[in-house]
Amino acid sequence: MPFHVRLPPPSTAAAVAAAVFAAVALRRYLSASRRRSSAPVAMSALRSSGGGGGAGTTTLVAYGRSPQDQELLAAAAGSLALGEGELAGDVSVALSYEGAGFDAAAYMGALRARRFGRWMLWSPRIGSTQDLIAQNFAKLPVGVVCVTDAQFKGRGRSKNVWESPPGCLMFSFTSQMQDVRKLPLMQYVVCLSMTEAIKELCRAKGLPELDVRIKWPNDLYLKGLKVGGILCTSSYEPKVYNICTGIGLNVNNEKPTTCLNAALQEANAVSPRLKREDILAYFFNNFENLFEIFSNKGFQALEEQYYNSWLHSGQRVVVQDAHEGQSVGTVVTIQGLTPTGYLYAIGEDDKSYELHPDGNSFDFFTGLVRRKMEA
């Protein structure tokens, strides 16, 4: 059986002591590791050398909310791999990294979440944070996050490349879910968590509030320009779905579009800058709360809050219909989401429709296909 840290029921999660949770995770890992052979990994402090390890080696630095958390993660990271077979790359694991570009202490100090984000793997440079946790899900505690300063194989939906310039907050984390009906809606909870985190952080720091909006299904926009994207992938094992969520957010990088700090400077030239560490902590603080509501009550309990953050209420879009072998465009008005997570719209004929992407367009709103909904 693969190693997984089983999350406590959401309704009782707040009552579970962090130390007990970590101890259970450690016992599960040690039990699984006895059934799995792996090469020993030497733990040390690394100095920044620009490359983050030798040729073909990915450096991972393990951090934890507590010393026990750090020890757990370091032990688990010792068996990680990137790629398979002859394509597998080496992983170098450390407990500290001199000259690290990410302030782990500041992040952990701002983190209030009990389950998510309490374990962190940081790398100065990695192919893809999403690939690392997806390929090693069974070896890591659920709730772990992988953060990097630079990645060279970042990806978005439909295998699109995600540009990852310096100054971008790039991370992936793990979660689990049992109800397959909720699975497609997970990306909406993640999007909402990030918009709420940015607003809350701006208020806490006394900064102008940034109006970051959700573009369905998984993009974040600011002043009409894309500043972030979310990618959720999943796999199934008996009775549970393993979810890997990747996020890229433009914080200090004005290219290729714009970034959060550029918008702050426009609003107030002397405004302090947002830090990636704070954004990540505030994200998990919000996500843990919203994920619990979502798990207990479904997405309906979050819909009003979600619609307050998205771009599309009342938006008129053109959808494609087949008529006598020809594609005909028809205007419909978006009302919200259907229970399955697609767009709910009203046509000019006053009938209800569910809108689906056509599967070929880069922009989800180009070539939407409508399906009539039962009255």
N, C-alpha and C positions, 0 to 999 in steps of 0.2 A: 504494500500500500504506500502511496506517496505521502510525503510529509506535508501536512497542512495544519496551520493553527486555526482551530474552529472558533469562529466568533461567537460570543455569548448572544442570546436572543436580544434583539434591539431594545425590547421593553425593559430589560434588566441591565443593559450595558453600563449605564451610569453608576450602578451600584457595585460593579465588579472592581475590586481594587487592582490597580495597575501592577503591583508586585505579583499578585496571584496570577494574573493573565500572562505575564512574562514567564513565570515559573512553569505554567502549563505548557507554554510554547517551547520552553527549553526541554522539558521532559519528552515532548513529542519529537523534537528534533533529534535528541540523543537516542531515542528508541529507533527512529528511522535510520539514523546514521550507522547503527550497528548492523543494519541489513544492507548497507550500501558502502562499497569500498571507494575511497577517494584518496588522492595523493595529499600528504601533509603540506600545509602552507605556512611559511614563516611569517609571523607578524612583526612589523617594524615600523619605524617612522621614516617617511620618504621625503626627500628634498625635491623641490620643483626644478626640473631640468628642461622644461619646455615641451618634452614629448610625452611625459606621463608614463614612463616605463621604457623597456627596451623595444626593439623592433618587433612588431606583431604582438606586443603585450599591452593589455588594457589594465590601467591602474584603478583599483577600487579602494576607497577609504570608508571604513565602517564606523558609523556613529550611532549612538543610542540615547534615549531619554535618561537612562540610568546606566551605571557600569554593567549591570547584568544584561540590559538590552544590548549594549555594545558587544559584550562577549558572545551573546547568542548570535548576533548577526555576523560577527567575524568568523565564528565557527561554521555557520551556514555558507558564508561566502567562499570558504576554502574549497568547496566542491563545485563552484560555478564554472560554466563554460560558455563560450560565445561561438556559435556555429557548430557544425557537426562533422565528424570524420576528419578527413584531411584538411577541411576548411576551418576546423576549430582553432580559435586563437587562445593564447595564454592569458591568464588573469593573475595579476599581482595584487594581493590584499594587504592593507596596512591599517593601523589604528590611528594614525595622524599623518599629516602631509604639510611640510613646511612651505609656506607661500601659497596655500590654498586660496582659490579665488572665491570661495563660498564660505561664509562665516557660520559654521555649524552651531557654535555656542549661541549666537544671536538668534538663529532659527529655533533651536530647542527652547530658548528662553521665552519666545513668543508663542510657542505651541501649547494650546490647552487641550487638544484632542487626546483621548485616552488610547484609542486603537490605531488610528490612521496617522502615518508620518512619524511615529515614535522610533522607528528604525529607518536609517537613511544610509544609502550607498552613494557616495559622491565620486565622480571621475572628472579629471581635467579635460579629458577628450575620449569620446567613445563613438562607436559606429551608430548605435541607436539605443536609447534607454528602454524603448519599448521591446526591442529584440531581447535585451538582457533579461528582463523580468518575465517575458513570455516564454522564453526557452528554459528558464530555471524556476518556474512558478512553484514546483513541488519541493524545491530545496529552500525556499524562503518563507519567513513568517508573513501571514496575510496582513496587509496594512503597510508593508515596506514601501519606501519610495526610493527611486534612483534618480539622481540629479547630476547634470553635467554642465560644464561651461561651453563645450563645443561638441557637436556631433556631425559626422560626415555621411551618415546614411539615414537621416531623419525622413520620416514619411507621413503623409496625410491619408485621407480616405482615397479609395480607388487606386492605391499604389502611387499616388502623387508624391513628389518630393517636397519635403518641408524645409525651406531655407532656415539655417540655424547660425546666424551671425553672432559675434560676441555681443553680450548685453541682453540676450534673449534668455528668459527663464524656461528651461527645458527639463521636464521630469515625467516619469511614469510611475504608477503605483498599482497595487493589487487590492482586490476585494472579492467577495463571493456573494452569490445569490442563489436561492433555490427556485424561485418562481420564474419560469421561462417567459411568462406573459409580461413581466416587468422589464425584462432584459433590454428590449429596444429603447426603453425610456430612460435608461441609465445615463446616456449622454446628455440628456436635458437636465438631469440633476447636477451633473458635473458643470455644465455651462452656467447654471444658476448659481452654483456655489462660488464660481470664480467672479461673477459680476457682483455678488453680494460681498465677497471678500474685499474687492477693490474699493467699493463704496465704504465699507466699515473701516478699512485702513485709512482712507482719506479723512474720514471724520475723526478717527482716533489721533491722527497726526495734525489735525487742524488745517488740512489742505483743501483746495477746491475739489469738489466731488466730481470725479470723472464719470461721464455717462456712457459706460461701456455697455453695449447692447448685444443680444444674441441674434445671430442670423441662422435660421433653421437650415440644417439640423444641428450643426456642430461648430460654428464659427463665431468669433467675437469681433465686434466692429466698434470703432470709435471715430466719430465725425465722418462717417461714410467710408472709412478705410479699414481693412482687416488688420487686427492686431493680435489675433490668437486663433488657435484651432485645437480641437479635441478629437482624439481617436480612441474608440473603445473596441477591443477585440475580446473574444471569449472562447473558452473550451469547456467541454463537459466531462465530468467524472461522476460516478454514481451519486445521485441525490444532490449534486451541487454544480453550479456553473462558476468557473474561475474567470475573473474579469481582469484584464490589463487595460489601464487607462493612461494614455499619453497626452500631454498638454505642452504646447509651445506658446509663449506669450512675449510679445515685444515690450520690453521694459526700458532699456537704455538704447536700443538700436533703432534709429530713424529709418534705416533701409531694411527691406525693400518698400515699406509703406510708411508707417509712422509708429510711434511708441508712446507709452503712458507718460514718461517723463517729458517728452517733447510737448505734449498737450498741457502738462502742468506748467511748463515754462511759458507757454503762450498765455495761460490764464494769469500767471503771476511770475514775473521775471526772476524774483528772488525766492521762489518757492523751493523748499527742500525736495530732494528726489526720493522717489519710492525705491526701496531696496528689495531685491529678489527674495532675500531671507524672510522678510516680513510678509510679503505677498504669499509665499508658500505656506507659512504658518497660519495666516488668516484663512487661506483656502481650506486647509484641513480642519480648522476650527469650525468653519461653516459647513463643509461637506459632511463631517461626522453627524452634525445635528440634522441636516436635511436628509441624509441617507437613512437615519433612524426613522424619521417621519415617513419617508418613501417606503421603507420596508414594512412598517406597521400599518399604514393607512393608504398606500398607493399614491400614484402621482397626482390624483385628483386633489389631494390635500395641499399640493404645491402649485396648482395650476394658476391661481390668481397672482401669486408672487412671480411665477415664470412669465406670464403675459405682461407684467409690468416691466420686464427686462428685455422683451424681444421686440423685433422690428416690424411685425407683420399684421397686427390687428387692423382689419379694414383695408389691407393692401389688395389692389386689383392686379391679377396676373393673367397671362394668356396661356391656355392649355391646348393641347393638341388632340383633335378627334379625327378618327378615320371616317370619311364619307365618300362612298362610291370610289374607293381606291385612292382617294386624295386625302392629304393631311390638312385639316381645317382648324384654324385658331379660334378659340372661344374665350371670352373674358369671364372670369369668376372672381368673387371677393372672399378673401381668407377670413375665417371666423376664429379659428383656434386649431387644436389638435384633436384627432380622433383617438379612441381608446387604445388603438394599436400604435399610435405615435406618428401617423402621417398627418398631412394638413387637411383640415375640415374647411370646406368652402361652400358658398351659395352661388349658384349660377344665375344668369339673367332670366332663366325660366323659373326661378324661385325654388329649384330643387337642390337637395343636398348632395355634395360630392366629396369623395376622398381623393386627395391628390398625391400622386406618386411621381418620383423622378423617372425620366425615360431611360436612365442607365447609360446614356451616351454623352451627356453634356457635363462640362466642368462645373458650370453653375447650376445648382439644383433648380433654379427658377426658370431655366431655359428648357422648353419642351416638356413641361409637366403633363402628365397623363391623368385624366380624371376617371373615377369609377363611381357610378351612382350608388348612393347609400339608401338603404331601405327606410321608408318613412317611419 
